[in-house]
């Protein structure tokens, strides 16, 4: 599927209806552009919440979503008091 869009003098463009439908995005949603090794771009719906933070912190050990849930519960329940 090839779809075209025009770029305005301000460098803006609108996503055609077919693209918005395929991405599942609408007014107020965010999209991500990723530069691929071959020079093309990948476009996808932006991730939200903790998923958007994936990869920001590098650890020396694997962390599962269960680990994060447990840490959050411990923090909420006062399990990590200042020492």
C-alpha positions in Angstrom: 0.0 0.0 0.0 1.5 3.3 -1.1 -0.1 6.5 0.4 1.1 10.0 -0.2 1.0 13.1 2.0 2.0 16.7 1.4 4.4 18.6 3.6 3.3 22.2 4.4 5.6 25.3 4.5 5.8 24.8 8.3 7.1 21.2 7.8 3.9 19.6 8.9 1.9 16.8 7.4 -1.3 15.0 8.0 -1.5 11.2 8.2 -4.0 10.0 5.6 -7.1 8.2 6.9 -5.9 4.8 5.7 -2.6 5.2 7.6 -4.4 6.4 10.8 -6.8 3.4 10.6 -4.0 0.9 10.2 -2.0 2.4 13.1 -5.1 2.7 15.2 -4.4 6.4 16.0 -6.6 9.4 16.3 -6.6 13.0 17.5 -4.3 13.5 20.5 -2.4 10.2 19.9 1.4 10.2 19.4 3.4 8.3 16.7 7.0 7.3 16.6 9.4 7.5 13.6 12.3 5.2 13.7 15.2 5.5 11.3 16.0 2.1 9.8 19.5 1.0 8.8 18.6 1.2 5.1 17.6 4.9 5.4 13.9 4.4 5.5 11.6 5.2 8.4 9.3 3.0 10.4 6.1 4.6 11.7 4.1 3.2 14.6 1.8 4.3 17.4 3.8 5.6 20.3 4.0 3.4 23.4 2.5 4.6 26.7 3.3 4.2 30.4 6.2 2.0 31.5 6.5 0.5 28.0 7.7 3.8 26.7 10.6 3.7 29.3 11.8 0.2 28.1 15.6 0.3 27.5 16.3 3.6 29.2 18.0 2.0 32.2 20.6 -0.6 31.6 21.0 -3.3 34.3 23.5 -6.1 34.7 20.7 -8.6 35.1 17.3 -9.3 33.4 14.2 -7.7 34.9 10.7 -9.1 34.3 7.4 -7.3 34.6 6.8 -9.4 37.7 10.0 -7.9 39.3 8.7 -4.4 38.5 5.3 -5.1 40.0 6.9 -6.5 43.1 9.2 -3.4 43.5 6.2 -1.1 43.0 4.2 -3.0 45.7 7.2 -2.8 48.1 7.5 0.9 47.5 3.8 1.5 47.9 3.8 -0.6 51.1 6.8 1.2 52.6 9.2 -1.7 52.0 12.1 0.6 51.0 12.5 2.9 54.0 15.4 5.4 54.0 18.4 4.0 55.9 
